Amino acid sequence: MAKRPLRRLPPIHDTANIAQSREAGMLAARVLEMLTPHVQPGVSTEHLDQLCHDFIVHELKCIAANIGYHGFPKTVCTSVNHVVCHGIPTPKEILKDGDIVNVDVALIKDGWFGDTSRMYTVGNVAPRAQKLIDTTYEAMVAGIRAVKPGATLGDIGHAIQTVAQRDGFSVVRDYCGHGIGQTYHDEPQVLHYGYPGQGMKLQEGMIFTIEPMLNAGKHDTKELDDGWTVITKDKSLSAQWEHMVVVTATGYDVLTAWPEGTGRYPAP
């Protein structure tokens, strides 16, 4: 949920703050680990949402941050195929073989927000769809690896954009990463395109998300009448991954690392 917010100096977090942010981020990652075996043909996005809600509330003893956020009605966003972001789970949306879906989860643990998303494949997907997913992951990792004190937001965006354009994909420009901590969406705004040396310099203690959305077609998007669901204007496929990161003294640390490891994907 990364519509562009405020304009103020980003918070700089101390060691205790970072530990609390890490706990929230790790718990959010556990939700998506739990969900993995349930993303199957014939399952509704409503069912996936209910699984996430019950796990967050009953298993993790946390608050489902998305419910009621600016009126959002569900626990997670489920963005299928040409949905870019903020898809609303429904009982009528049934996953089918070949679909790709992003699930974006946010929770609150002791006042701190954890926010992360993953791509899932449903059954057997087309090679072009898999390539989009893989490139988007690679672009996110490239953006993460650009993080260090003294680097700029433009360095992150440029790293992401370079990977995307190499493979012929476009970077969504209407939504961005964001600062996060005790506020869900805070500064800095982390654009997923840009130029080296452009924008704000990063400082140790900043916490933010990197969450590029790449489209197989053009970058243009359209928000539907429900006020949330965003689709590609040309109905091309879209993919997204999201991690929370903190700027450390020597580089970065990922706060939403996958509990089960990254499998065939390189670790950020």
Backbone bond lengths (Angstrom), bond angles and torsions (degrees), N, CA, C in turn:
res aa  C-N    CA-C-N  psi(-1)  N-CA   C-N-CA  omega(-1)  CA-C   N-CA-C  phi
1 M - - - 1.470 - - 1.518 108.69 -
2 A 1.277 115.96 84.07 1.453 118.62 -169.19 1.521 112.32 -127.50
3 K 1.333 117.31 54.10 1.448 119.57 168.20 1.525 107.40 -72.03
4 R 1.296 117.38 152.46 1.455 119.81 -171.21 1.523 112.42 -73.88
5 P 1.343 116.89 121.56 1.461 121.42 -178.53 1.524 113.28 -98.52
6 L 1.271 115.43 -147.38 1.460 135.53 178.17 1.525 117.49 -37.78
7 R 1.317 113.07 179.43 1.459 121.69 174.97 1.522 108.07 -147.84
8 R 1.338 116.12 97.29 1.453 120.20 175.15 1.517 107.18 -155.17
9 L 1.320 116.90 172.53 1.454 119.40 -179.00 1.526 110.63 -66.69
10 P 1.317 118.33 137.53 1.462 120.42 179.67 1.522 111.34 -66.87
11 P 1.323 118.03 145.38 1.462 120.16 174.43 1.527 111.09 -64.26
12 I 1.318 115.93 146.65 1.464 122.40 172.44 1.529 106.97 -110.86
13 H 1.314 115.85 118.82 1.467 121.36 -171.14 1.521 111.42 -97.14
14 D 1.340 115.70 142.54 1.455 120.27 176.98 1.532 109.85 -89.65
15 T 1.318 115.46 -178.39 1.464 120.62 -174.76 1.525 112.53 -59.85
16 A 1.317 117.14 -41.18 1.466 120.78 179.97 1.524 110.71 -65.62
17 N 1.325 116.90 -42.56 1.467 121.08 177.63 1.525 111.03 -60.77
18 I 1.318 115.29 -44.69 1.465 120.23 -178.04 1.520 110.77 -62.83
19 A 1.321 116.93 -37.97 1.467 120.55 178.12 1.527 110.68 -62.68
20 Q 1.336 117.11 -40.26 1.460 119.86 178.91 1.522 111.38 -69.66
21 S 1.326 116.09 -38.41 1.453 120.17 177.04 1.528 110.77 -64.65
22 R 1.320 115.66 -40.20 1.460 119.99 178.66 1.530 111.21 -62.44
23 E 1.328 116.66 -42.54 1.462 119.26 179.44 1.520 111.00 -60.46
24 A 1.328 116.65 -44.94 1.465 120.35 178.65 1.528 110.93 -63.33
25 G 1.329 116.42 -41.84 1.459 119.98 179.83 1.510 112.66 -64.90
26 M 1.333 117.09 -41.42 1.464 120.59 179.33 1.527 111.59 -65.87
27 L 1.323 116.38 -35.88 1.466 119.29 177.41 1.523 111.08 -67.49
28 A 1.318 116.84 -39.90 1.470 119.75 176.81 1.533 110.32 -61.57
29 A 1.324 116.79 -40.18 1.460 120.42 178.42 1.524 111.38 -64.09
30 R 1.321 116.83 -33.87 1.473 120.00 177.91 1.525 111.95 -64.74
31 V 1.331 116.62 -31.59 1.467 119.56 177.88 1.522 109.89 -61.68
32 L 1.321 117.12 -45.88 1.458 120.47 -177.51 1.529 111.54 -71.84
33 E 1.328 117.24 -31.16 1.467 119.80 172.68 1.527 110.17 -62.76
34 M 1.329 116.88 -45.87 1.455 121.48 178.41 1.523 111.63 -57.35
35 L 1.328 116.01 -37.93 1.463 120.90 -172.20 1.524 113.25 -74.69
36 T 1.311 117.42 -23.51 1.468 121.64 -169.12 1.525 114.22 -49.40
37 P 1.329 120.78 -51.54 1.471 118.96 -176.52 1.527 113.79 -69.93
38 H 1.312 117.86 -11.94 1.467 121.00 -176.95 1.527 113.31 -90.18
39 V 1.331 117.23 -10.33 1.470 119.85 -179.42 1.523 107.70 -83.69
40 Q 1.330 114.59 92.81 1.453 122.29 -172.88 1.528 110.50 -137.48
41 P 1.338 117.94 157.55 1.471 119.74 173.54 1.524 110.76 -56.80
42 G 1.326 115.84 139.35 1.459 121.69 178.39 1.513 114.48 91.79
43 V 1.315 118.07 -6.43 1.467 122.26 179.81 1.523 109.18 -92.82
44 S 1.327 116.87 138.78 1.461 120.06 178.20 1.523 110.52 -85.16
45 T 1.321 115.61 153.20 1.468 118.60 175.30 1.524 110.42 -67.01
46 E 1.309 117.95 -26.75 1.469 121.23 174.49 1.532 110.90 -61.79
47 H 1.340 116.29 -41.10 1.469 120.48 179.06 1.525 110.30 -63.90
48 L 1.318 117.26 -42.78 1.460 120.57 177.56 1.524 110.46 -60.74
49 D 1.314 116.31 -41.38 1.457 121.02 179.12 1.528 111.05 -62.13
50 Q 1.324 116.90 -42.64 1.464 120.34 -179.28 1.524 111.44 -66.06
51 L 1.331 116.24 -38.60 1.465 119.92 176.75 1.526 110.49 -60.27
52 C 1.328 115.62 -44.16 1.467 119.62 -179.69 1.526 111.18 -65.88
53 H 1.326 116.70 -41.95 1.464 120.70 179.44 1.522 110.76 -59.50
54 D 1.322 116.00 -49.88 1.463 119.81 -176.83 1.530 111.36 -64.00
55 F 1.313 117.02 -38.34 1.466 121.00 -179.96 1.522 110.63 -67.08
56 I 1.326 116.99 -44.61 1.465 121.23 179.95 1.524 111.16 -62.76
57 V 1.324 115.44 -48.21 1.464 120.09 -171.96 1.529 112.01 -79.13
58 H 1.332 116.83 -46.33 1.460 120.28 -171.54 1.534 113.56 -92.26
59 E 1.335 116.46 -37.85 1.462 119.64 -177.77 1.535 111.55 -86.30
60 L 1.331 115.44 -48.03 1.462 119.26 -175.40 1.524 113.26 -90.87
61 K 1.344 116.82 -12.42 1.478 121.64 -179.61 1.535 111.68 58.00
62 C 1.319 115.53 42.79 1.457 122.23 -179.98 1.533 109.92 -117.94
63 I 1.308 115.45 176.41 1.461 122.47 177.01 1.525 108.44 -100.67
64 A 1.324 116.67 133.97 1.469 121.65 174.57 1.530 107.92 -77.25
65 A 1.333 116.60 105.41 1.459 121.62 -167.91 1.523 113.98 -68.72
66 N 1.329 117.14 -27.53 1.472 118.98 -173.92 1.518 113.79 -76.98
67 I 1.325 117.43 -26.62 1.464 119.79 -174.22 1.526 109.77 -64.73
68 G 1.319 115.59 118.20 1.454 121.11 179.42 1.516 114.63 83.86
69 Y 1.334 117.79 -2.01 1.468 120.45 -179.72 1.529 109.56 -69.41
70 H 1.325 116.06 109.15 1.477 122.04 -173.41 1.528 111.06 52.13
71 G 1.332 115.57 28.56 1.455 120.05 177.04 1.517 115.43 92.41
72 F 1.331 118.22 2.80 1.472 119.27 178.84 1.524 109.11 -64.27
73 P 1.358 118.39 133.26 1.459 119.59 -169.37 1.527 116.63 -92.28
74 K 1.322 118.78 -6.65 1.460 120.30 -169.96 1.523 112.59 -125.35
75 T 1.339 115.08 175.94 1.457 121.98 -178.08 1.517 112.70 -81.05
76 V 1.332 116.43 -41.03 1.461 121.54 -179.13 1.521 109.65 -126.67
77 C 1.315 115.12 163.04 1.464 121.31 168.75 1.530 107.07 -97.74
78 T 1.319 116.82 131.32 1.464 121.51 176.58 1.523 107.66 -118.88
79 S 1.318 116.06 110.39 1.469 121.46 -173.31 1.525 108.62 -114.04
80 V 1.333 114.92 107.00 1.463 122.11 -170.56 1.529 110.73 -103.23
81 N 1.326 115.74 130.04 1.470 123.62 172.93 1.525 113.28 58.42
82 H 1.334 118.54 -102.27 1.470 120.26 -176.26 1.531 112.44 -89.88
83 V 1.338 117.24 5.16 1.468 119.95 172.90 1.524 107.81 -80.22
84 V 1.326 115.72 123.56 1.467 121.72 -176.17 1.528 110.83 -77.44
85 C 1.336 116.16 -47.54 1.460 120.77 -177.64 1.524 109.64 -165.27
86 H 1.314 115.71 166.65 1.464 124.76 172.03 1.527 113.84 64.23
87 G 1.335 116.83 25.46 1.454 119.55 175.51 1.524 111.22 -64.68
88 I 1.323 116.73 136.71 1.465 122.45 -178.14 1.529 109.63 -94.14
89 P 1.332 118.85 121.27 1.460 120.36 178.07 1.530 111.82 -61.06
90 T 1.340 115.93 140.59 1.463 121.04 177.71 1.528 109.28 -142.30
91 P 1.343 116.88 155.95 1.472 119.29 177.36 1.517 112.58 -69.64
92 K 1.327 117.54 -19.22 1.463 120.86 -177.95 1.522 113.14 -85.30
93 E 1.320 117.17 -16.33 1.461 119.93 -179.54 1.523 108.49 -88.29
94 I 1.312 115.93 103.36 1.459 123.03 -176.46 1.527 108.90 -105.02
95 L 1.312 116.69 124.63 1.457 119.98 179.26 1.520 110.73 -68.33
96 K 1.324 115.51 142.66 1.462 120.61 -179.94 1.519 110.16 -130.13
97 D 1.314 115.55 162.09 1.450 121.39 -179.32 1.530 110.48 -54.74
98 G 1.332 115.93 130.38 1.457 120.61 179.33 1.511 114.74 98.35
99 D 1.329 117.26 -10.68 1.471 120.00 178.77 1.521 110.54 -71.53
100 I 1.342 114.92 152.98 1.456 121.16 166.32 1.522 106.92 -120.10
101 V 1.329 116.44 144.83 1.473 119.23 -174.72 1.523 110.28 -145.66
102 N 1.307 115.32 134.47 1.454 121.41 171.16 1.517 108.76 -98.84
103 V 1.320 116.83 132.71 1.462 122.20 173.66 1.521 107.45 -115.96
104 D 1.330 115.20 122.86 1.465 123.00 -175.50 1.524 107.79 -116.52
105 V 1.338 115.97 120.53 1.456 120.95 -174.91 1.518 110.15 -122.15
106 A 1.320 115.58 144.47 1.471 121.18 173.49 1.523 108.22 -139.48
107 L 1.327 115.45 139.76 1.458 120.95 178.01 1.523 109.61 -139.61
108 I 1.321 114.83 168.07 1.459 120.97 178.18 1.530 108.77 -123.60
109 K 1.317 116.21 125.18 1.456 122.98 176.85 1.530 108.00 -121.83
110 D 1.318 116.36 112.61 1.472 121.80 178.80 1.531 111.97 52.91
111 G 1.326 115.65 40.25 1.455 121.19 176.36 1.510 115.51 87.32
112 W 1.351 117.38 -1.23 1.457 121.69 -178.22 1.526 110.24 -111.24
113 F 1.334 115.67 139.47 1.457 121.82 -175.46 1.521 111.42 -92.25
114 G 1.328 115.30 136.78 1.459 122.61 167.71 1.515 108.28 -115.37
115 D 1.334 117.48 134.15 1.465 121.74 -171.89 1.522 108.49 -146.37
116 T 1.331 116.86 122.85 1.459 120.62 -178.72 1.523 109.70 -159.39
117 S 1.328 116.13 159.27 1.467 119.06 176.92 1.520 109.88 -145.41
118 R 1.325 114.06 158.79 1.466 121.69 177.91 1.521 110.24 -139.13
119 M 1.323 114.23 156.47 1.455 120.90 168.77 1.531 110.09 -94.29
120 Y 1.327 114.95 140.82 1.457 122.15 175.09 1.523 109.02 -125.44
121 T 1.309 115.75 145.29 1.464 120.59 173.13 1.520 108.49 -104.77
122 V 1.320 115.62 143.84 1.463 122.25 -178.70 1.526 108.15 -109.52
123 G 1.322 116.10 109.51 1.458 118.81 -177.53 1.517 111.09 65.61
124 N 1.319 116.08 -136.19 1.460 122.52 -178.59 1.520 109.98 -100.24
125 V 1.322 116.79 120.70 1.463 120.42 -178.05 1.525 109.89 -105.44
126 A 1.318 115.13 158.26 1.456 121.44 -179.95 1.526 110.47 -66.68
127 P 1.336 117.39 148.63 1.473 120.34 -179.75 1.529 112.89 -55.03
128 R 1.321 118.46 -38.07 1.464 120.58 -179.73 1.527 110.84 -65.59
129 A 1.325 116.98 -38.13 1.464 120.51 177.84 1.520 110.55 -65.93
130 Q 1.337 116.76 -42.26 1.462 120.16 178.89 1.521 110.80 -64.94
131 K 1.330 116.40 -38.19 1.460 120.12 178.14 1.524 110.89 -63.11
132 L 1.331 117.14 -41.17 1.464 120.93 177.59 1.524 110.60 -60.75
133 I 1.315 117.05 -45.34 1.463 121.52 179.13 1.525 110.55 -60.85
134 D 1.333 116.24 -47.38 1.458 120.51 -176.65 1.527 111.85 -66.20
135 T 1.319 116.41 -41.41 1.460 119.73 179.72 1.522 110.77 -66.36
136 T 1.316 116.78 -38.40 1.464 119.96 178.88 1.522 110.62 -63.62
137 Y 1.325 116.66 -40.45 1.464 119.55 175.84 1.528 110.38 -62.69
138 E 1.323 116.51 -46.12 1.461 120.46 179.92 1.528 111.00 -60.38
139 A 1.336 115.95 -39.26 1.463 120.13 178.96 1.528 111.11 -64.53
140 M 1.343 116.45 -42.39 1.462 119.70 176.96 1.526 110.50 -59.57
141 V 1.329 116.92 -45.63 1.464 120.86 -179.39 1.529 110.59 -62.56
142 A 1.326 116.65 -40.73 1.463 119.91 178.09 1.524 110.51 -61.07
143 G 1.333 116.63 -40.54 1.456 120.46 177.42 1.519 111.92 -64.69
144 I 1.329 116.42 -42.61 1.457 120.82 179.58 1.527 110.64 -62.60
145 R 1.321 116.43 -42.97 1.461 120.38 -176.80 1.529 113.10 -69.94
146 A 1.323 116.81 -12.03 1.469 120.44 175.37 1.524 112.55 -82.97
147 V 1.339 116.68 -7.32 1.462 121.36 -175.03 1.522 111.19 -79.63
148 K 1.320 116.00 125.98 1.471 123.00 173.48 1.522 107.34 -170.30
149 P 1.327 117.88 158.26 1.462 119.21 177.67 1.529 110.86 -58.15
150 G 1.323 115.98 134.03 1.452 120.59 179.80 1.502 114.29 92.06
151 A 1.350 118.18 -20.12 1.460 120.54 171.75 1.531 108.52 -70.24
152 T 1.305 117.04 167.48 1.458 120.76 -178.99 1.518 111.45 -116.09
153 L 1.321 115.09 164.10 1.471 120.18 174.53 1.521 110.39 -59.83
154 G 1.327 116.65 -34.84 1.458 120.17 177.68 1.515 112.97 -63.24
155 D 1.338 117.44 -32.19 1.462 120.89 176.16 1.526 110.60 -62.00
156 I 1.332 115.73 -41.17 1.471 120.42 177.93 1.524 110.24 -63.71
157 G 1.323 115.82 -51.26 1.458 120.02 -178.37 1.515 112.60 -60.19
158 H 1.327 116.51 -41.09 1.466 120.58 -179.24 1.530 110.84 -64.62
159 A 1.327 116.90 -41.36 1.465 120.43 179.42 1.528 110.77 -60.89
160 I 1.319 116.47 -42.80 1.469 121.29 178.90 1.519 111.04 -65.83
161 Q 1.318 116.08 -49.22 1.457 121.68 -176.98 1.532 111.76 -61.49
162 T 1.317 116.42 -37.40 1.470 120.54 -179.53 1.524 111.20 -61.86
163 V 1.323 116.79 -44.79 1.467 120.56 178.91 1.524 110.84 -65.88
164 A 1.323 116.80 -44.34 1.468 120.77 -178.46 1.518 111.25 -60.46
165 Q 1.313 116.76 -48.84 1.461 120.51 -175.41 1.524 111.94 -71.23
166 R 1.319 116.83 -28.83 1.474 120.50 175.44 1.520 111.37 -54.68
167 D 1.329 116.40 -38.84 1.463 121.14 -176.87 1.523 113.16 -99.99
168 G 1.327 117.43 11.33 1.458 120.71 174.02 1.513 114.99 80.91
169 F 1.338 117.37 19.54 1.454 121.01 178.60 1.527 110.00 -104.75
170 S 1.315 115.92 160.29 1.464 120.97 -178.74 1.520 110.14 -110.47
171 V 1.328 115.98 151.53 1.460 122.68 -179.02 1.525 109.27 -99.56
172 V 1.328 116.51 125.38 1.469 121.38 175.92 1.523 109.10 -63.25
173 R 1.338 116.48 134.06 1.466 121.35 -175.29 1.524 113.15 -110.26
174 D 1.307 116.97 -7.68 1.468 120.05 -175.02 1.529 113.22 -85.80
175 Y 1.321 117.75 -12.02 1.463 122.33 -176.76 1.521 108.61 -136.45
176 C 1.317 116.23 154.53 1.462 118.95 -170.60 1.523 110.82 -148.69
177 G 1.333 115.09 169.78 1.446 120.53 169.97 1.521 110.21 -74.15
178 H 1.327 116.42 172.34 1.464 119.71 -170.78 1.511 111.63 -156.22
179 G 1.318 114.63 153.11 1.445 119.91 169.97 1.515 110.53 -61.46
180 I 1.325 116.08 150.99 1.462 120.43 -178.18 1.525 109.06 -154.13
181 G 1.308 116.12 148.21 1.458 122.13 179.18 1.512 107.84 -179.04
182 Q 1.326 117.04 -108.53 1.461 121.05 171.79 1.523 110.91 -87.33
183 T 1.312 116.08 -4.86 1.468 123.81 170.95 1.519 107.58 -115.29
184 Y 1.330 116.57 136.63 1.464 121.41 -176.59 1.525 110.58 -64.72
185 H 1.328 116.64 -54.87 1.464 121.10 -179.94 1.520 109.04 -119.90
186 D 1.306 116.30 113.40 1.456 122.95 -173.95 1.526 107.91 -132.47
187 E 1.311 115.94 178.68 1.458 120.36 169.67 1.535 109.36 -78.30
188 P 1.344 118.55 151.80 1.455 126.69 6.11 1.519 112.54 -86.48
189 Q 1.314 116.09 159.01 1.454 121.46 169.32 1.524 108.22 -85.38
190 V 1.314 116.11 124.83 1.461 121.61 -172.96 1.524 108.99 -107.74
191 L 1.332 115.58 96.50 1.459 120.43 178.04 1.529 109.55 -73.20
192 H 1.316 116.42 148.93 1.459 122.01 -176.89 1.525 112.19 -100.58
193 Y 1.302 115.79 23.88 1.461 123.37 174.16 1.527 106.22 -151.12
194 G 1.310 117.24 162.19 1.455 118.18 179.58 1.511 112.44 154.01
195 Y 1.333 114.65 -167.70 1.457 122.26 -176.79 1.533 109.79 -123.28
196 P 1.332 117.20 146.79 1.464 119.72 176.99 1.524 111.33 -57.20
197 G 1.318 115.79 137.02 1.454 120.92 178.44 1.513 115.32 81.12
198 Q 1.331 116.82 -2.21 1.466 121.83 -177.14 1.524 110.66 -84.34
199 G 1.322 117.19 141.67 1.454 121.43 168.59 1.522 114.31 85.10
200 M 1.326 113.75 -168.85 1.456 122.72 -174.86 1.522 112.29 -61.26
201 K 1.347 116.57 141.09 1.451 121.28 173.27 1.528 109.91 -82.39
202 L 1.317 115.00 141.56 1.461 120.78 -179.58 1.522 110.27 -81.08
203 Q 1.346 114.59 145.34 1.452 121.23 178.47 1.527 109.77 -126.61
204 E 1.327 116.03 147.66 1.453 120.52 174.80 1.528 110.00 -54.41
205 G 1.339 116.06 133.03 1.458 121.31 179.51 1.513 114.35 100.31
206 M 1.328 118.35 -9.51 1.469 119.89 173.66 1.526 109.02 -72.30
207 I 1.335 116.02 140.41 1.462 122.12 175.21 1.525 107.91 -125.20
208 F 1.327 116.06 131.28 1.464 119.87 -179.89 1.529 110.26 -158.03
209 T 1.320 114.91 167.56 1.462 120.71 176.53 1.518 109.72 -97.32
210 I 1.315 114.82 149.29 1.467 122.70 166.82 1.514 105.28 -121.30
211 E 1.332 117.10 118.97 1.465 120.44 -168.83 1.528 111.95 -147.75
212 P 1.339 117.06 63.14 1.469 119.55 -175.95 1.521 113.03 -63.37
213 M 1.327 114.30 141.66 1.459 122.92 172.51 1.522 107.11 -114.26
214 L 1.325 116.66 119.77 1.457 121.86 179.73 1.518 109.75 -113.83
215 N 1.320 115.75 139.68 1.457 122.28 178.60 1.522 110.42 -109.95
216 A 1.329 115.42 146.17 1.465 120.13 176.16 1.526 110.83 -72.11
217 G 1.334 116.60 -24.57 1.461 121.50 178.18 1.515 110.95 -108.89
218 K 1.316 116.14 -134.14 1.463 121.13 -179.38 1.527 110.63 -78.25
219 H 1.343 115.47 164.01 1.467 119.34 -174.84 1.524 113.73 -81.97
220 D 1.330 118.31 -8.71 1.463 121.39 -173.81 1.520 111.74 -66.87
221 T 1.346 115.57 141.24 1.463 121.62 -179.76 1.526 110.84 -125.50
222 K 1.322 114.66 167.17 1.465 121.50 178.69 1.521 108.65 -143.81
223 E 1.340 116.68 131.57 1.462 120.90 175.73 1.522 109.54 -89.91
224 L 1.332 116.60 132.32 1.457 120.88 -178.55 1.527 111.11 -77.97
225 D 1.319 114.57 173.57 1.473 120.60 -174.41 1.523 113.19 -66.54
226 D 1.346 117.78 -16.52 1.467 118.46 178.49 1.530 111.98 -72.29
227 G 1.329 116.47 -5.75 1.456 120.38 177.68 1.511 114.73 80.96
228 W 1.330 117.30 3.58 1.462 121.37 -178.02 1.528 113.28 -131.33
229 T 1.324 116.28 -56.81 1.464 120.87 -171.56 1.524 110.99 -61.51
230 V 1.331 115.32 125.38 1.466 121.82 179.38 1.528 108.12 -113.47
231 I 1.334 115.82 128.85 1.460 121.35 -179.53 1.525 110.11 -120.56
232 T 1.323 115.87 163.84 1.455 120.36 170.99 1.524 107.83 -73.92
233 K 1.318 116.94 135.79 1.466 120.40 -179.32 1.522 111.88 -60.63
234 D 1.327 116.24 -36.21 1.466 119.71 -177.43 1.526 112.85 -91.81
235 K 1.352 116.39 7.64 1.471 123.51 178.71 1.531 113.14 63.94
236 S 1.332 117.07 20.21 1.457 120.24 174.85 1.529 109.38 -76.45
237 L 1.319 115.90 161.82 1.460 121.07 179.11 1.523 110.92 -66.40
238 S 1.329 115.58 152.12 1.454 121.97 177.06 1.520 109.32 -135.68
239 A 1.339 116.35 148.70 1.466 121.18 178.70 1.523 109.42 -138.41
240 Q 1.330 115.35 155.17 1.464 121.24 -179.63 1.526 109.84 -153.09
241 W 1.338 116.09 143.86 1.452 123.25 167.35 1.514 107.51 -130.15
242 E 1.330 117.10 155.46 1.463 119.51 -178.95 1.522 111.31 -145.81
243 H 1.334 114.97 132.01 1.454 122.03 170.61 1.528 109.22 -128.90
244 M 1.323 116.52 152.28 1.455 123.69 166.10 1.523 108.49 -92.62
245 V 1.329 117.02 136.43 1.457 120.75 177.66 1.527 110.12 -131.72
246 V 1.323 115.31 154.18 1.463 121.60 172.77 1.518 107.77 -119.98
247 V 1.315 116.87 139.92 1.459 121.90 175.23 1.526 108.20 -79.30
248 T 1.333 116.30 122.39 1.471 121.77 179.64 1.534 109.60 -102.54
249 A 1.316 115.63 179.58 1.462 120.09 -179.35 1.521 112.09 -63.12
250 T 1.341 116.39 -29.71 1.466 120.39 -176.11 1.520 114.27 -114.24
251 G 1.324 118.01 -6.14 1.455 119.75 -177.84 1.508 112.21 172.21
252 Y 1.322 116.37 -106.17 1.460 120.99 -175.39 1.514 110.08 -150.95
253 D 1.318 114.83 164.63 1.456 122.21 171.25 1.520 107.22 -139.69
254 V 1.319 116.90 135.71 1.459 122.23 178.54 1.525 108.76 -86.16
255 L 1.320 116.86 124.61 1.466 121.84 -176.21 1.520 113.16 -93.20
256 T 1.324 116.94 -9.03 1.470 121.53 -178.55 1.527 110.69 -120.62
257 A 1.330 116.29 37.13 1.468 120.86 -179.56 1.523 110.60 -57.68
258 W 1.319 116.09 144.62 1.468 120.54 -177.99 1.527 110.39 -71.60
259 P 1.321 118.02 125.22 1.472 120.60 -178.71 1.514 113.24 -58.72
260 E 1.320 116.92 -33.52 1.453 121.60 -175.25 1.521 113.11 -90.87
261 G 1.346 117.68 3.59 1.460 120.67 -175.63 1.526 110.70 86.44
262 T 1.337 115.62 170.62 1.474 119.64 -172.71 1.519 114.13 -97.63
263 G 1.329 117.54 1.73 1.455 119.22 175.80 1.518 111.83 61.30
264 R 1.329 117.22 -127.60 1.455 121.32 -177.07 1.520 112.83 -75.86
265 Y 1.333 116.95 -10.74 1.452 120.23 179.02 1.527 110.28 -87.58
266 P 1.337 117.45 144.34 1.470 119.49 175.22 1.518 110.74 -68.66
267 A 1.323 116.68 144.16 1.459 120.02 175.84 1.520 109.23 -69.61
268 P 1.321 118.21 142.57 1.473 120.77 178.26 1.521 110.90 -61.93
